[in-house]
Amino acid sequence: MKKMFGAALALLLGAQAAPHAQVANLGWMSGHWRTADGATEEDWTAPRAGMMLGTSRTIQGGIAREYEFLRLQAGADGVPVYWASPNGIAPVGFRLSRAGPASATFDNPDHDYPQRISYRRDGEALVATISAIDDSRATSWTYRRH
């Protein structure tokens, strides 16, 4: 009985650690998004060939202060990975840890900061949040389709 319970628990935990979502399920992120003040914008292509590509930039005083190249693509195990390359540094991967019909959370507990990147649709808004793995030190951006 203990072995069956342990096997069932391992199976359940494994299912939670490796969501069944595919990049195709993240199409709700696609579009051209901009913050209300227009300073930050993020663009995501529609899922195609198992990949979504994104860019982000923040403009202050007419000068691009930050930029980022983004990619969503299945990892070796089929679970989507969010690859971020801010300001031209080498890409860092964040593995999908949770997904819903209009939400996705990507984690990399070994990265300094952020360790978690989350997106969710809130009606016509797209909310992006970065944080530590325990959700502390959170910073969010609310985008509207532009």
C-alpha positions, -999 to +999 in steps of 0.1 A: +000+000+000+028+024+009+045+017-024+013+024-043+008+056-024+044+067-030+041+059-068+008+078-070+024+108-052+055+107-074+032+106-105+012+135-092+043+156-084+058+148-117+026+160-135+028+193-116+065+197-123+060+192-161+028+208-173+011+194-204+009+228-220+026+234-253+038+266-269+006+265-290-014+269-258+003+302-251-011+321-281-032+343-258+001+362-252+005+371-289+001+407-301+016+442-297+013+453-261+021+487-245+019+502-210-005+531-204+023+556-203+037+542-236+072+537-221+073+499-223+061+478-251+062+440-257+055+421-289+048+384-293+043+365-325+015+339-327+027+303-321+040+288-352+062+257-358+064+252-320+078+286-313+068+322-303+092+351-307+091+383-286+107+416-281+105+442-254+118+478-251+115+506-226+119+542-238+125+571-215+131+606-227+132+595-263+160+570-256+157+532-255+169+524-220+163+486-220+156+460-247+151+423-247+148+394-272+125+366-261+117+331-273+092+305-262+101+270-274+098+234-261+127+221-241+141+186-246+113+171-225+086+190-245+079+215-217+080+251-230+110+272-220+110+310-219+144+322-232+152+358-223+181+378-236+180+413-219+202+440-233+222+416-255+233+391-228+234+354-235+198+339-233+187+325-199+160+298-198+129+297-175+110+264-176+072+265-176+061+255-141+023+263-141-001+271-169-038+278-172-061+289-201-048+325-198-018+323-175+018+309-175+046+309-150+082+301-159+108+294-132+146+293-130+155+290-093+193+290-102+191+324-118+200+355-096+170+377-105+144+373-117+138+336-109+102+336-119+084+352-149+046+351-150+021+363-176-016+364-173-045+379-193-068+401-174-096+408-198-080+430-225-048+435-205-017+414-204+001+415-170+037+405-168+055+400-134+090+391-125+100+380-090+121+358-068+111+321-067+091+328-036+072+356-054+090+383-033+106+414-049+078+413-075+076+440-103+046+440-127+038+457-160+002+460-172+000+462-210-029+470-233-031+457-269-019+484-292 
